[in-house]
Amino acid sequence: MAHEYTRRALLRAGPPAAATAALMAGALDRALATPAGKGSGTLMDVDHIVILMQENRSFDHYFGTLAGVRGFADPHPAVLPDGQPVWRQPDGQGGVVAPFRFDVQNSTFPIMRSLDHSWRTGHAAWNQGRYDGWVAAKGGLTMGYLTREDIPYHHALADAFTVCDGYFASLQGPTCPNRLYLTTGSVDHHGRGGGPVTANVDITQRPDGVVFGRAWRTYSELLQEAGVSWRAYRQGEDAASDTDSDGGMNTHLAFAAFRDARPGDPLHDRGVAPRRLEQLKADVAAGELAQVSWIYPPRLFCEHPNWPPAYGAAYIARVLDALTTNPEVWSRTVFLVMYDENDGFFDHVPPPTPPLTRDQGLSTVPVDDERHPATGQPYGLGMRVPMLAMSPWSRGGWVCSEVFDHTSVIRFIERRFGVACPHISAWRRAVCGDLTSAFDFKQGQPGRPPGLPRTPVEAPLPDQARFRAFKASFDGKPAPVAERDAAAPPVEAGSRPLRPLGYDLAANARTAPDGAMEVVFRNDGRLGAAFIVIDRNQPDRPPRRYTVEAGKTLADRWTARSNSHHLIVHGPAGFLRAFEGLGDGVLDFVMTCTGSGDAILTAVNHGVERRGLTVRDGYTGAMLKLHAPPGGRGRRRFDLAKTAGWYDLTVAAQDQTHRFCGLARTDHAAVTDPALLRFRPL
């Protein structure tokens, strides 16, 4: 993909991006030009993991129009109870609000107030998986999004490195609990240290701030005990300044072990004492970067809706500039940038969520640690948020579509340094990956775009006075408003290389003699998977949820009036099944995929008459025949070379229609779904 990420694109984004255009381009150029450090060709070549968690943006809000990701061009969106695609959110007054682009230049969007993103409204938007409560819970502005023109540097980073389009917040709620998942792996669901935490609490070091007990330990403490070096970079606390305060984002400060630590104690010196961004650059230059670094930006640069995305872009560029100052350090560094939660901004992919009762579904893995003890609601996963994996091993504009959450970051550190985190639930370990799939540790060839400066450029971040002047420039501009009849989002054309995935999944339906439909889920991959099943014949009931561990199988049944069924099954990375029609018990269909990347559709005929079937290829439009002899099987093999391994096959036989969509072979690098190129208006 060739997208512009030069100074010209950055100048359009306004201050401070325009002021730091040379720094942004130079840091990105150095990051792409530096080859990976040679060694074992494995994860063990990573010496440094740097983590920057930003604030309050959803994936669709930032990257819904990006080429080659599962954004607004998703060919298989979830369906709402009223039959509308998920993007057409009801407003509670008989109308709908669809995605619209924020007017960045002519409204106060860059400094708009945050939308409601509490535990209550998060669960209201999710609505037990119906996913139809966004506008009622958050207001019409929830549907607003940005494009490359609005946030050019974020899109440039996605084009240069790897973007994860299956990364979810950990909890359907606000900042603090999601950051606690990153810090500890949980929200203390057993209540041993002051949890469970589902709301924002004061985690600063003020006397009235919350203090979590020592029974709830941070992952940094475990790294410390294991002899793994770590360090937190933070501005400090100044309530009067947005540029000299990390605004309570450093969750270490809420834990007794850190609260009680004094100068000279490693927990204080590494996790509490201010260590500013300038020191990060000095540490990198001196070759003294820790094995694990947590970065807490000043509030002004955290991208929370009170502050503009361009300020966050400037801060990310400063971090990348610091990390690439010393090529030897960058050659062995992984830099992870993710967002704690979605604020109140809409994302169209319903999050994987555990079934907590039999009515909600089934799971092969225990789910008790995912149930809030008072409300009985699931903690998460939360909604999708942006995640960028930047390193010499993740260059090239890749997309990784495995399911991740904030605990995946801890598990990446676990895999590299061998320090186990005991707080991560069994369900999350089954469903969420460990981020290693976002990298190719065997590759290390530099890919440097021409014409960009390679030398570091000093560009100071805006101070408090400059921010006040920036805010004053919006005086007289109107507040952003939701557009009711917005044009379809301008999704970019093009595909992306797709990282190998850990999924090998099947979901096939068969009809029982009593007319009920049984769906059998099978998981032959290395990762567990969560499925959502929508019953279109019972729109008043929430979707059922299923979790199937690697190597496991489970099944469930649906009954319907007159034995007529209409089930839609959603799984990870574009996996879709749809089963519609009468359950007469005569024909069953089975979809399997071969190791070579072909798809095989089998029709099982339990009847006494020969059955002729029609199969439609959704990519080519071809209509093919499939015959099943009485008491036998009919089988057809599909060569998927022309569709990059993706299939979309619909088989029709009298009163039944079954549809199968997905990627046949996921354990090799591929190309994103060609159906993403055929965007249809919302």
C-alpha positions as CSV (number, residue, x, y, z in Angstrom):
1,M,0.0,0.0,0.0
2,A,1.3,3.4,-0.9
3,H,-0.2,6.1,1.3
4,E,1.2,9.5,1.9
5,Y,2.8,10.0,5.3
6,T,5.0,12.9,4.5
7,R,5.1,16.4,6.1
8,R,2.3,17.4,3.7
9,A,-0.1,15.0,5.3
10,L,0.9,15.9,8.8
11,L,0.6,19.7,8.1
12,R,-3.1,19.2,7.3
13,A,-3.7,17.7,10.8
14,G,-3.0,21.0,12.5
15,P,-0.9,21.8,15.6
16,P,1.0,20.2,17.1
17,A,1.3,17.6,14.3
18,A,2.4,20.3,11.9
19,A,5.0,21.6,14.3
20,T,6.5,18.2,14.7
21,A,6.2,16.9,11.1
22,A,9.9,16.5,10.6
23,L,10.3,14.6,13.9
24,M,7.4,12.3,13.0
25,A,8.7,11.5,9.6
26,G,12.3,11.2,10.8
27,A,11.4,8.8,13.6
28,L,9.3,6.7,11.4
29,D,12.0,6.6,8.7
30,R,14.6,5.4,11.3
31,A,12.3,2.8,12.6
32,L,11.7,1.3,9.2
33,A,15.4,1.6,8.1
34,T,16.9,-0.2,11.2
35,P,17.1,-4.0,10.7
36,A,16.1,-6.4,13.4
37,G,18.8,-7.6,15.7
38,K,20.2,-10.9,14.6
39,G,20.0,-13.9,16.9
40,S,17.8,-16.9,17.2
41,G,15.1,-15.7,14.9
42,T,12.6,-16.1,17.8
43,L,10.9,-14.1,20.5
44,M,14.1,-14.4,22.5
45,D,15.7,-11.8,20.3
46,V,13.5,-9.1,21.9
47,D,15.4,-7.4,24.7
48,H,13.0,-4.5,25.3
49,I,9.2,-4.2,25.5
50,V,7.8,-0.7,25.7
51,I,4.1,-0.2,26.5
52,L,2.2,3.0,25.9
53,M,-1.5,2.9,26.7
54,Q,-3.5,5.9,25.3
55,E,-7.1,6.9,26.2
56,N,-10.6,6.4,25.0
57,R,-10.9,5.7,21.3
58,S,-12.6,2.8,19.6
59,F,-11.2,0.9,16.6
60,D,-14.0,2.0,14.2
61,H,-13.7,5.6,15.4
62,Y,-10.0,5.7,14.4
63,F,-9.5,2.9,11.8
64,G,-13.0,2.1,10.4
65,T,-12.0,3.6,7.0
66,L,-8.5,2.1,6.9
67,A,-7.9,-0.2,3.9
68,G,-7.8,-4.0,4.6
69,V,-9.1,-4.1,8.1
70,R,-12.4,-5.2,9.4
71,G,-13.9,-1.8,9.7
72,F,-16.8,-0.2,7.9
73,A,-16.3,-2.5,4.8
74,D,-16.9,-5.6,6.9
75,P,-18.9,-7.9,4.6
76,H,-20.4,-9.8,7.5
77,P,-21.6,-7.3,10.1
78,A,-23.8,-8.5,13.0
79,V,-27.5,-8.1,12.6
80,L,-29.6,-6.2,15.1
81,P,-32.9,-7.6,16.5
82,D,-34.8,-5.5,14.0
83,G,-33.0,-7.0,11.1
84,Q,-30.8,-3.9,10.4
85,P,-27.0,-4.2,10.1
86,V,-25.2,-3.2,13.2
87,W,-24.2,0.2,11.9
88,R,-27.8,1.4,11.8
89,Q,-28.3,2.0,15.5
90,P,-31.8,2.8,16.7
91,D,-32.2,6.2,18.4
92,G,-35.2,5.1,20.6
93,Q,-37.5,7.4,18.7
94,G,-38.2,5.4,15.6
95,G,-35.1,6.6,13.7
96,V,-31.5,5.4,13.3
97,V,-28.1,7.0,13.6
98,A,-25.4,5.6,11.2
99,P,-21.7,6.3,11.2
100,F,-20.8,9.9,10.3
101,R,-17.5,11.8,10.0
102,F,-16.7,14.3,12.7
103,D,-16.1,17.8,11.4
104,V,-12.6,18.3,12.8
105,Q,-12.0,21.7,11.3
106,N,-15.3,23.5,11.9
107,S,-16.5,22.2,15.3
108,T,-15.1,21.8,18.8
109,F,-14.5,18.1,18.2
110,P,-10.7,18.3,19.0
111,I,-11.6,19.4,22.6
112,M,-15.0,17.8,22.9
113,R,-16.2,16.4,26.2
114,S,-16.0,12.7,26.8
115,L,-19.1,10.6,26.1
116,D,-20.5,8.4,28.9
117,H,-18.3,5.3,29.1
118,S,-19.3,3.8,32.5
119,W,-19.9,0.2,33.3
120,R,-23.6,0.9,33.2
121,T,-23.8,2.4,29.8
122,G,-21.2,0.0,28.4
123,H,-23.4,-2.9,29.3
124,A,-26.5,-1.0,28.1
125,A,-24.9,-0.5,24.6
126,W,-23.9,-4.2,24.5
127,N,-27.4,-5.2,25.7
128,Q,-26.5,-8.8,26.4
129,G,-25.1,-9.2,23.0
130,R,-28.0,-7.6,21.0
131,Y,-25.7,-4.6,20.5
132,D,-28.5,-2.2,19.8
133,G,-28.2,0.2,22.7
134,W,-25.4,2.5,21.6
135,V,-27.3,5.7,20.8
136,A,-29.7,5.3,23.7
137,A,-26.8,4.8,26.2
138,K,-24.2,7.1,24.7
139,G,-26.0,9.7,22.5
140,G,-25.8,10.2,18.8
141,L,-22.1,11.3,18.9
142,T,-21.2,7.7,19.6
143,M,-21.4,7.0,15.8
144,G,-18.7,9.6,14.9
145,Y,-15.5,8.5,13.2
146,L,-12.2,10.0,11.8
147,T,-10.4,9.4,8.5
148,R,-6.7,9.4,7.4
149,E,-7.0,13.1,6.7
150,D,-7.9,13.7,10.3
151,I,-5.3,11.5,11.9
152,P,-2.6,11.0,9.3
153,Y,0.1,9.9,11.7
154,H,-1.9,7.1,13.3
155,H,-2.7,5.8,9.8
156,A,0.9,6.1,8.8
157,L,2.0,3.9,11.7
158,A,-0.6,1.3,10.7
159,D,0.7,1.4,7.1
160,A,4.3,1.1,8.3
161,F,3.9,-1.6,11.0
162,T,1.1,-4.0,12.1
163,V,-2.4,-3.0,13.2
164,C,-4.5,-5.5,15.3
165,D,-8.1,-5.4,14.3
166,G,-9.2,-8.0,16.9
167,Y,-7.8,-6.2,20.0
168,F,-10.5,-5.5,22.6
169,A,-10.6,-3.6,25.8
170,S,-10.7,-5.9,28.8
171,L,-13.8,-4.6,30.5
172,Q,-17.1,-2.9,29.3
173,G,-16.4,0.2,31.3
174,P,-14.0,3.1,31.9
175,T,-10.3,3.8,32.1
176,C,-9.3,2.7,35.6
177,P,-10.4,-1.0,35.5
178,N,-9.1,-1.4,32.0
179,R,-5.7,-0.1,33.1
180,L,-5.8,-2.4,36.0
181,Y,-6.0,-5.3,33.6
182,L,-2.8,-4.1,32.0
183,T,-1.1,-3.6,35.4
184,T,-2.3,-6.8,37.1
185,G,-4.2,-9.0,34.7
186,S,-7.5,-8.5,36.5
187,V,-9.8,-6.2,38.4
188,D,-9.4,-8.4,41.5
189,H,-12.5,-10.4,40.8
190,H,-12.1,-12.3,44.1
191,G,-12.0,-9.1,46.2
192,R,-8.7,-9.9,47.9
193,G,-7.2,-6.4,47.5
194,G,-10.1,-4.0,47.3
195,G,-11.8,-5.2,44.1
196,P,-13.6,-5.9,41.9
197,V,-13.1,-2.5,40.3
198,T,-15.6,-1.5,37.6
199,A,-15.6,2.3,38.0
200,N,-13.0,5.1,37.8
201,V,-11.4,5.6,41.2
202,D,-8.8,8.1,42.4
203,I,-5.5,6.2,42.0
204,T,-3.2,9.2,42.5
205,Q,-1.0,9.5,45.6
206,R,-3.3,12.0,47.3
207,P,-4.1,11.0,50.9
208,D,-7.8,10.4,50.0
209,G,-6.9,8.2,47.0
210,V,-7.8,4.6,46.9
211,V,-5.2,2.0,48.1
212,F,-5.4,-1.6,46.9
213,G,-4.2,-4.2,49.4
214,R,-1.0,-6.2,49.1
215,A,-2.9,-9.4,48.3
216,W,-3.5,-8.0,44.9
217,R,-0.1,-7.8,43.3
218,T,1.0,-5.9,40.2
219,Y,2.8,-7.6,37.4
220,S,5.7,-5.2,37.9
221,E,6.2,-6.6,41.4
222,L,6.5,-10.0,40.0
223,L,9.0,-8.8,37.4
224,Q,11.0,-7.2,40.2
225,E,11.2,-10.5,42.2
226,A,12.2,-12.4,39.1
227,G,15.0,-10.1,38.3
228,V,13.5,-8.7,35.1
229,S,14.4,-5.0,34.8
230,W,11.4,-2.6,34.4
231,R,10.7,1.1,34.7
232,A,7.8,3.5,34.5
233,Y,8.1,6.8,32.7
234,R,5.7,9.5,34.0
235,Q,5.6,13.3,34.4
236,G,4.6,13.5,38.0
237,E,1.5,15.1,39.6
238,D,0.6,18.7,39.1
239,A,-3.1,19.3,39.4
240,A,-2.8,22.7,37.8
241,S,-1.1,21.5,34.7
242,D,-2.2,19.1,31.9
243,T,1.3,19.0,30.5
244,D,3.0,18.1,33.8
245,S,0.6,15.5,35.2
246,D,-0.1,11.9,34.2
247,G,-3.6,12.4,35.5
248,G,-3.9,9.2,37.5
249,M,-3.1,6.9,34.6
250,N,-0.2,5.2,36.4
251,T,-2.1,2.6,38.2
252,H,0.9,1.5,40.2
253,L,0.2,4.5,42.5
254,A,-2.9,2.8,43.8
255,F,-1.2,-0.2,45.3
256,A,0.0,-0.4,48.9
257,A,3.4,-1.8,47.9
258,F,4.1,1.3,45.8
259,R,2.3,3.7,48.1
260,D,4.4,2.7,51.1
261,A,7.7,2.5,49.1
262,R,10.3,5.3,49.8
263,P,13.2,6.6,47.8
264,G,15.8,3.8,47.5
265,D,13.2,1.1,47.3
266,P,13.1,-0.2,43.7
267,L,9.3,0.0,43.6
268,H,9.5,3.7,44.3
269,D,12.4,4.5,42.1
270,R,11.1,2.5,39.1
271,G,7.3,3.0,39.5
272,V,6.6,6.1,41.5
273,A,9.4,8.7,41.1
274,P,8.8,11.0,38.0
275,R,10.9,10.0,35.1
276,R,10.1,12.2,32.1
277,L,10.1,11.5,28.4
278,E,13.5,13.3,28.1
279,Q,14.9,10.6,30.4
280,L,13.6,7.9,28.1
281,K,15.6,9.3,25.3
282,A,18.7,9.5,27.5
283,D,18.3,6.0,28.7
284,V,18.0,4.7,25.1
285,A,21.0,6.7,24.0
286,A,23.0,5.3,26.8
287,G,21.9,1.7,26.2
288,E,20.1,1.6,29.6
289,L,16.5,0.9,28.5
290,A,14.9,-1.6,30.8
291,Q,13.6,-4.9,29.6
292,V,10.0,-3.7,30.3
293,S,8.9,-0.1,30.2
294,W,5.5,1.4,31.0
295,I,4.9,4.9,29.6
296,Y,2.3,7.2,31.1
297,P,1.8,10.3,29.1
298,P,0.8,13.7,30.4
299,R,-3.0,14.2,30.3
300,L,-2.7,16.6,27.4
301,F,-1.2,14.0,25.2
302,C,-3.3,10.9,26.1
303,E,-5.9,11.3,23.4
304,H,-8.8,11.4,25.8
305,P,-11.6,13.3,24.1
306,N,-10.9,16.4,26.2
307,W,-7.6,16.7,24.3
308,P,-7.0,16.4,20.5
309,P,-5.7,13.3,18.7
310,A,-3.0,15.4,17.1
311,Y,-1.5,16.0,20.5
312,G,-1.4,12.2,21.1
313,A,0.2,11.7,17.7
314,A,3.0,14.2,18.7
315,Y,3.6,12.2,21.9
316,I,3.7,8.9,20.1
317,A,6.2,10.4,17.7
318,R,8.4,11.6,20.5
319,V,8.5,8.1,22.0
320,L,9.3,6.5,18.7
321,D,12.0,9.2,18.2
322,A,13.5,8.4,21.5
323,L,13.5,4.6,20.9
324,T,15.1,4.9,17.5
325,T,17.8,7.3,18.5
326,N,20.0,4.3,19.3
327,P,19.7,1.8,16.4
328,E,21.1,-1.1,18.4
329,V,18.4,-0.6,21.0
330,W,15.6,-0.3,18.5
331,S,16.8,-3.4,16.6
332,R,15.7,-5.4,19.7
333,T,12.7,-3.5,20.8
334,V,8.9,-4.0,20.6
335,F,6.8,-0.9,21.0
336,L,3.1,-1.5,21.8
337,V,0.6,1.3,21.6
338,M,-3.0,0.5,22.6
339,Y,-6.0,2.4,24.0
340,D,-7.5,1.6,27.4
341,E,-11.2,1.7,26.3
342,N,-13.5,3.1,23.7
343,D,-14.8,6.1,25.6
344,G,-18.4,6.2,24.3
345,F,-17.4,5.7,20.7
346,F,-19.1,3.0,18.7
347,D,-17.4,-0.1,17.3
348,H,-19.3,-2.6,15.2
349,V,-17.8,-5.9,16.3
350,P,-19.6,-7.4,19.3
351,P,-16.9,-8.4,21.8
352,P,-16.3,-12.0,22.7
353,T,-18.0,-12.6,26.0
354,P,-18.3,-15.7,28.2
355,P,-21.7,-17.4,28.8
356,L,-22.4,-17.2,32.5
357,T,-25.6,-19.2,32.6
358,R,-26.9,-22.2,30.6
359,D,-29.4,-19.9,28.9
360,Q,-26.6,-17.7,27.6
361,G,-24.7,-20.6,26.0
362,L,-21.9,-23.0,26.8
363,S,-18.1,-23.0,27.4
364,T,-15.5,-25.7,27.6
365,V,-13.4,-23.5,29.9
366,P,-14.5,-22.3,33.4
367,V,-16.0,-18.8,33.4
368,D,-16.7,-18.1,37.1
369,D,-13.8,-15.6,37.3
370,E,-15.5,-13.5,34.6
371,R,-18.8,-13.0,36.5
372,H,-19.3,-9.8,38.6
373,P,-20.4,-11.1,42.0
374,A,-23.0,-8.4,42.6
375,T,-24.6,-7.9,39.2
376,G,-23.9,-11.3,37.6
377,Q,-22.7,-9.5,34.5
378,P,-19.6,-10.4,32.6
379,Y,-16.6,-8.1,33.0
380,G,-15.7,-8.2,29.3
381,L,-14.4,-8.3,26.9
382,G,-14.9,-4.7,26.2
383,M,-15.3,-3.1,22.8
384,R,-12.6,-3.1,20.2
385,V,-9.8,-0.5,20.5
386,P,-6.8,0.4,18.3
387,M,-3.6,-1.5,18.8
388,L,-0.3,-0.9,16.9
389,A,2.5,-3.3,17.2
390,M,5.7,-1.5,16.2
391,S,9.1,-3.2,15.9
392,P,11.7,-4.3,13.3
393,W,9.7,-7.6,13.3
394,S,6.3,-6.1,12.5
395,R,7.0,-3.8,9.5
396,G,5.1,-3.8,6.3
397,G,1.6,-2.7,6.9
398,W,0.3,-6.0,8.2
399,V,-2.9,-6.7,10.0
400,C,-3.3,-9.3,12.7
401,S,-6.8,-10.5,13.4
402,E,-6.4,-12.8,16.4
403,V,-8.5,-11.8,19.4
404,F,-6.5,-9.9,22.1
405,D,-7.1,-7.8,25.1
406,H,-5.0,-6.0,27.6
407,T,-4.0,-9.2,29.4
408,S,-2.4,-10.2,26.1
409,V,0.3,-7.6,26.7
410,I,1.2,-9.3,30.0
411,R,1.2,-12.7,28.3
412,F,3.6,-11.4,25.7
413,I,6.0,-10.4,28.5
414,E,5.3,-13.8,30.1
415,R,6.4,-15.6,26.9
416,R,9.5,-13.5,26.6
417,F,10.8,-13.4,30.2
418,G,9.1,-16.4,31.8
419,V,7.3,-14.5,34.6
420,A,3.8,-15.9,35.1
421,C,0.9,-13.7,36.1
422,P,-1.6,-15.6,38.4
423,H,-4.5,-13.1,38.0
424,I,-5.4,-13.7,34.4
425,S,-8.6,-15.9,34.2
426,A,-8.7,-19.2,32.4
427,W,-11.3,-17.9,30.0
428,R,-9.1,-15.0,28.9
429,R,-6.1,-17.3,28.5
430,A,-8.3,-19.5,26.3
431,V,-9.9,-16.8,24.1
432,C,-7.2,-14.1,23.9
433,G,-3.8,-14.6,22.2
434,D,-0.4,-13.5,23.5
435,L,0.4,-11.1,20.7
436,T,3.3,-13.2,19.4
437,S,1.3,-13.7,16.2
438,A,1.6,-10.0,15.4
439,F,5.3,-10.4,14.7
440,D,7.6,-12.4,12.4
441,F,10.8,-12.9,14.3
442,K,12.4,-14.7,11.4
443,Q,12.2,-11.6,9.1
444,G,14.4,-8.5,9.5
445,Q,14.8,-6.9,6.1
446,P,14.6,-3.1,6.3
447,G,11.9,-1.3,4.3
448,R,12.7,2.4,4.1
449,P,10.4,4.8,2.2
450,P,12.4,7.3,0.2
451,G,12.9,11.0,0.9
452,L,12.4,11.1,4.6
453,P,15.0,12.5,7.1
454,R,16.9,10.0,9.2
455,T,18.4,12.3,11.8
456,P,16.7,13.0,15.1
457,V,14.9,16.4,15.2
458,E,14.2,18.2,18.5
459,A,10.6,19.4,18.7
460,P,9.3,20.4,22.1
461,L,5.8,19.4,23.0
462,P,3.3,22.2,23.5
463,D,3.2,23.6,27.0
464,Q,0.2,24.7,29.1
465,A,0.2,28.2,27.6
466,R,0.2,26.9,24.0
467,F,-2.7,24.5,24.8
468,R,-4.7,27.4,26.2
469,A,-4.1,29.3,23.0
470,F,-5.1,26.2,21.0
471,K,-8.4,25.9,23.0
472,A,-9.1,29.6,22.4
473,S,-8.9,29.0,18.7
474,F,-12.2,27.1,19.0
475,D,-14.1,30.1,20.5
476,G,-17.3,30.6,18.6
477,K,-17.2,27.2,16.8
478,P,-20.3,25.0,17.3
479,A,-20.2,21.7,19.2
480,P,-20.1,18.6,17.1
481,V,-23.5,17.1,16.2
482,A,-24.6,13.7,15.0
483,E,-25.5,13.6,11.3
484,R,-28.7,11.7,10.6
485,D,-28.3,11.2,6.9
486,A,-24.5,10.9,6.6
487,A,-22.9,9.5,3.4
488,A,-21.4,6.1,3.6
489,P,-17.9,6.2,5.2
490,P,-15.1,6.6,2.6
491,V,-13.4,3.3,3.1
492,E,-10.0,3.1,1.4
493,A,-9.4,0.7,-1.4
494,G,-6.8,-1.9,-1.0
495,S,-5.8,-5.0,0.9
496,R,-3.2,-5.8,3.6
497,P,-0.9,-8.7,4.3
498,L,-2.5,-10.8,7.0
499,R,-0.5,-12.4,9.8
500,P,-0.9,-16.1,10.4
501,L,-3.6,-16.9,12.9
502,G,-4.1,-19.6,15.5
503,Y,-7.6,-20.6,14.4
504,D,-8.8,-23.8,12.7
505,L,-12.6,-23.7,13.4
506,A,-15.8,-25.4,12.2
507,A,-19.4,-24.9,13.0
508,N,-21.8,-27.3,11.2
509,A,-25.5,-27.7,11.6
510,R,-27.5,-30.9,11.5
511,T,-31.2,-31.5,11.9
512,A,-32.6,-33.8,14.6
513,P,-35.5,-36.1,14.0
514,D,-37.7,-33.8,16.1
515,G,-36.9,-30.9,13.8
516,A,-34.6,-29.1,16.2
517,M,-31.3,-27.8,14.8
518,E,-28.1,-28.7,16.4
519,V,-24.9,-26.8,15.8
520,V,-21.6,-28.5,16.4
521,F,-18.6,-26.3,17.1
522,R,-15.1,-27.8,16.6
523,N,-11.8,-26.2,17.4
524,D,-8.7,-27.8,15.9
525,G,-6.5,-24.7,16.2
526,R,-4.0,-23.6,18.8
527,L,-6.2,-20.8,20.2
528,G,-9.6,-21.0,21.9
529,A,-12.4,-19.2,20.2
530,A,-15.6,-17.4,21.2
531,F,-18.7,-17.7,19.0
532,I,-21.9,-15.6,19.0
533,V,-25.1,-17.2,17.6
534,I,-28.0,-14.9,16.6
535,D,-31.4,-16.6,16.3
536,R,-33.2,-14.4,13.7
537,N,-36.5,-16.2,14.5
538,Q,-36.4,-15.0,18.1
539,P,-35.3,-11.4,18.0
540,D,-36.5,-10.8,21.5
541,R,-33.9,-13.1,22.9
542,P,-30.2,-12.2,23.2
543,P,-27.6,-14.1,21.1
544,R,-26.1,-17.2,22.7
545,R,-22.4,-17.3,23.4
546,Y,-20.0,-20.2,23.1
547,T,-16.4,-20.7,24.1
548,V,-14.5,-23.6,22.7
549,E,-10.9,-24.3,23.8
550,A,-8.3,-25.5,21.4
551,G,-8.8,-29.2,20.7
552,K,-12.4,-29.2,22.0
553,T,-15.9,-29.7,20.6
554,L,-19.3,-28.7,21.9
555,A,-22.8,-28.6,20.6
556,D,-26.2,-27.0,21.3
557,R,-29.8,-27.2,20.1
558,W,-32.4,-24.7,18.8
559,T,-36.0,-25.4,18.4
560,A,-38.4,-23.3,16.3
561,R,-42.0,-23.1,15.3
562,S,-42.8,-25.3,12.3
563,N,-39.1,-26.4,12.4
564,S,-38.1,-23.3,10.5
565,H,-34.7,-22.0,11.6
566,H,-32.5,-19.0,10.9
567,L,-29.2,-19.0,12.8
568,I,-26.2,-16.8,12.2
569,V,-22.9,-17.8,13.8
570,H,-20.1,-15.3,14.1
571,G,-16.5,-16.3,15.1
572,P,-13.1,-14.6,15.1
573,A,-11.3,-13.2,12.0
574,G,-14.3,-13.2,9.6
575,F,-15.6,-16.6,10.4
576,L,-19.4,-16.8,9.6
577,R,-22.0,-19.5,9.3
578,A,-25.7,-19.0,8.5
579,F,-28.3,-21.8,8.6
580,E,-31.8,-21.1,7.3
581,G,-34.8,-23.1,6.4
582,L,-36.9,-26.1,7.4
583,G,-35.3,-28.8,9.5
584,D,-36.6,-31.9,7.8
585,G,-33.8,-34.2,8.9
586,V,-32.9,-35.3,5.4
587,L,-29.9,-33.2,4.5
588,D,-26.9,-32.1,6.5
589,F,-24.0,-30.0,5.3
590,V,-20.4,-30.1,6.5
591,M,-17.7,-27.6,5.6
592,T,-14.1,-28.7,6.1
593,C,-10.8,-27.0,5.0
594,T,-7.7,-28.9,3.9
595,G,-4.1,-28.3,4.9
596,S,-3.4,-27.0,1.4
597,G,-6.0,-24.3,1.7
598,D,-8.9,-25.7,-0.2
599,A,-12.5,-25.9,1.0
600,I,-14.6,-29.1,0.9
601,L,-18.4,-28.9,1.1
602,T,-20.1,-32.2,1.8
603,A,-23.8,-32.9,1.6
604,V,-25.0,-35.9,3.7
605,N,-28.3,-37.3,2.4
606,H,-30.3,-39.3,4.9
607,G,-33.2,-39.7,2.5
608,V,-34.2,-42.3,-0.1
609,E,-34.1,-40.0,-3.1
610,R,-31.2,-38.4,-4.9
611,R,-30.9,-34.7,-4.1
612,G,-29.5,-32.0,-6.4
613,L,-28.1,-29.0,-4.8
614,T,-26.9,-25.5,-6.0
615,V,-23.8,-23.9,-4.6
616,R,-23.1,-20.2,-5.1
617,D,-19.6,-18.8,-4.8
618,G,-20.0,-15.3,-3.2
619,Y,-16.6,-14.1,-4.6
620,T,-17.0,-15.2,-8.3
621,G,-20.8,-15.3,-8.5
622,A,-20.5,-18.8,-10.1
623,M,-23.4,-21.2,-9.6
624,L,-22.2,-24.8,-9.2
625,K,-24.0,-28.2,-8.9
626,L,-23.6,-30.7,-6.1
627,H,-25.4,-34.1,-6.0
628,A,-26.0,-36.3,-3.0
629,P,-27.1,-39.9,-3.7
630,P,-29.8,-41.5,-1.5
631,G,-28.2,-42.6,1.8
632,G,-24.9,-41.3,0.7
633,R,-22.7,-38.2,0.5
634,G,-22.0,-35.6,-2.2
635,R,-18.7,-33.7,-2.0
636,R,-17.3,-30.8,-3.9
637,R,-13.8,-29.4,-3.5
638,F,-13.1,-25.6,-4.0
639,D,-9.8,-24.3,-5.1
640,L,-9.4,-21.0,-3.3
641,A,-6.2,-19.8,-5.0
642,K,-7.9,-16.9,-6.8
643,T,-9.5,-15.6,-3.6
644,A,-6.3,-15.8,-1.4
645,G,-7.7,-18.7,0.6
646,W,-11.0,-17.1,1.5
647,Y,-14.4,-18.7,0.8
648,D,-18.0,-17.6,0.7
649,L,-20.2,-20.5,-0.3
650,T,-24.0,-20.8,-0.1
651,V,-25.6,-24.1,-0.6
652,A,-29.3,-24.3,-1.4
653,A,-31.6,-27.3,-1.4
654,Q,-35.3,-27.0,-1.5
655,D,-36.2,-25.4,1.8
656,Q,-32.7,-25.1,3.3
657,T,-29.9,-22.5,2.7
658,H,-26.6,-22.8,4.5
659,R,-23.8,-20.2,4.1
660,F,-20.1,-20.7,5.0
661,C,-17.6,-17.9,5.0
662,G,-14.0,-17.6,6.3
663,L,-10.3,-18.3,5.6
664,A,-9.5,-21.9,4.8
665,R,-5.9,-21.9,6.0
666,T,-5.0,-19.6,8.8
667,D,-1.6,-20.9,9.9
668,H,0.3,-19.1,7.0
669,A,0.6,-15.5,6.1
670,A,-2.2,-14.5,3.8
671,V,-4.0,-11.4,2.4
672,T,-7.0,-9.8,4.0
673,D,-10.5,-10.8,2.9
674,P,-11.1,-9.7,-0.8
675,A,-14.7,-9.0,0.2
676,L,-13.4,-6.0,2.1
677,L,-12.8,-4.4,-1.3
678,R,-16.5,-4.6,-2.2
679,F,-17.8,-2.0,0.2
680,R,-21.5,-1.7,0.2
681,P,-23.3,1.4,1.6
682,L,-24.4,1.0,5.1
